Amino acid sequence: MPLSKARIKELRSEAHHLAPAVKIGKGGLSDAVIATVDARLKREGLVKVGTADTGADVVATALAERLGADVVQVVGKTCTVWREPESDQDDD
């Protein structure tokens, strides 16, 4: 289910103060980078990603498709993606 406009606005506000948690260099969107972003999404839900040469819009779309996330925002060489974080609690 796509994010509502109100939810996107909330997430953009939260992401404003975040520094890029993952930076993608000349190597591009490798499996290791995708695994790192996936781990951060599981733990935090909202991840800001910086890119060097690759367009942030291309990276955001690729991450969203491969990781089942939503693109929150793309600005310049930075994109922000969201996926509901996984719960730490065990249901015993």
C-alpha positions in Angstrom: 0.0 0.0 0.0 1.5 3.3 -1.0 2.2 6.0 1.6 -0.3 8.7 2.0 0.7 12.3 1.3 0.4 13.1 5.1 2.7 10.2 6.0 5.2 11.2 3.3 5.2 14.7 4.8 5.9 13.3 8.3 8.7 11.1 7.1 10.3 13.9 5.1 10.2 16.0 8.3 11.9 13.1 10.2 14.5 12.6 7.5 15.4 16.3 7.3 17.8 16.0 10.3 19.3 12.7 9.3 22.8 12.4 7.7 23.1 9.9 4.9 23.4 6.5 6.6 24.7 4.8 3.5 26.9 6.3 0.8 27.1 4.8 -2.7 30.4 5.3 -4.5 31.6 4.6 -8.0 30.9 0.9 -7.5 27.2 1.6 -7.7 24.4 -0.3 -6.2 26.2 -3.6 -5.2 24.7 -6.5 -3.3 26.7 -5.4 -0.2 25.2 -1.9 -0.4 21.7 -3.4 -0.8 22.2 -5.7 2.2 23.4 -2.7 4.3 20.3 -0.6 3.4 18.1 -3.6 4.0 19.6 -4.1 7.5 19.1 -0.4 8.3 15.5 -0.5 7.1 14.8 -3.5 9.3 16.2 -1.7 12.3 15.2 1.9 11.7 12.7 2.1 8.9 13.8 5.4 7.5 17.1 5.5 5.7 18.8 8.4 3.9 21.2 7.3 1.1 23.9 9.5 -0.6 25.2 8.8 -4.1 28.4 9.8 -5.8 27.9 9.5 -9.5 24.7 7.5 -10.0 21.4 9.5 -10.0 19.6 9.4 -6.7 16.3 8.9 -8.4 17.6 5.7 -10.1 19.0 4.5 -6.8 15.8 5.2 -4.9 13.7 3.4 -7.5 16.0 0.4 -7.5 16.1 0.2 -3.7 12.3 0.5 -3.4 11.8 -2.3 -5.9 14.4 -4.7 -4.5 13.7 -4.1 -0.9 9.9 -3.5 -0.9 10.4 0.0 0.4 8.8 3.3 -0.5 10.6 6.4 -1.8 10.0 9.3 0.5 12.1 11.9 -1.2 14.9 12.6 -3.7 16.9 15.7 -3.5 20.1 16.2 -5.5 22.4 13.3 -4.9 20.4 12.1 -1.8 17.4 9.9 -1.5 15.3 8.7 1.4 13.5 5.4 1.6 11.1 4.0 4.1 9.9 0.5 5.1 8.1 -0.5 8.3 10.9 -1.6 10.7 10.8 -5.1 12.1 9.8 -5.6 15.7 12.4 -6.7 18.2 9.8 -8.3 20.5 9.2 -12.0 20.5 5.6 -13.2 20.6 6.0 -16.0 23.2 
